[in-house]
Amino acid sequence: MTKDNQNTVLFIALLIGFASLLYFNGGAINQVPNIAVNTITGEKITMASLKGKPALITFWATDCPGCIKEIPHLKALHADYAAKGVNIIAIAMKHDRPDHVIAMTKDKELPYSIALDPMGEAAKAFGNVRLTPTTFLISPDSSIAMHKLGVFDEEKMRQQIDKLLTNS
């Protein structure tokens, strides 16, 4: 293979890798998008209403093993931080049927806000989220303090939340 061919192959491989990153995890975002989500209880939550305290936004699906594994962590975080003003919002992916989301919410006794994203608008606004779980820790100033693809580490999350609460 000539040097020009090697360079062309390398360039194409890099392009494919970059395109894959954008496809699977969207573009990185620095600020929480100015959107609203509707919960399964009929509440409308605007991202702007979260300003002033840390918030945790997680994209999940009822058929996602990692999302199920994360539920005890989210419940524990909710129990320890809700009184301190930290909101947790789990946004179900657009492919997830609302009746499945509602059933799992009841079955697992999820105490935090559960929102639906039937058109995929929230996932798109958060950088084109396609994989679950994908979690965003939002700073009190509405910047993205942490973006985690996959199951988050509860202890690290607690450290991050404590740091944000101390600085707010």
C-alpha positions, 0 to 999 in steps of 0.5 A: 500500500502506498503512503497516499493510500495509507493516509487516505485509509487513516483519514477515512477511519478517523472520519468514521470514528468521529461520525460514530461518536456523534451518532451514538453520543451526540455532540457534547453540550455545555449548558442545560438546554432550554426545554420542558418535559412532561412527567407521567403525573402530568407535571411540566418541568422546565430546565430553567426551573432547576437553576439554583440547585444541582439537578441530575437528569438521566435518560433511561429505558425500561428494557435497559439492564444498566438503567435497572441496575442504576435505579437503587443508586437513583433512589438512594440519591433522591432519599439523601438529596431531595430535601437539599433541593436536588432534583432527579429527573429520569427521562424515558427514551422515545421508543419506550411505551408510556404504559411500560414506563408507568408500570415500572415506576409503580413496580420499582416505587420510583420516588423521583420525577419520571418524564416521557420523551415521545418525540425524542425532543429532550434526547435531541436537545441534550446532545442527541442522546441515543444510548442508555443510561446517559446521565447529566449532572447539572450545576446550579448555574445550569452548566453541565458539571458531568456527562456519563454514558453508562452506569454511574458510580454512586460514590463519585456522583455523591462527591460531585453533588456535595461539591456543587451544593457546597459551592452554591 
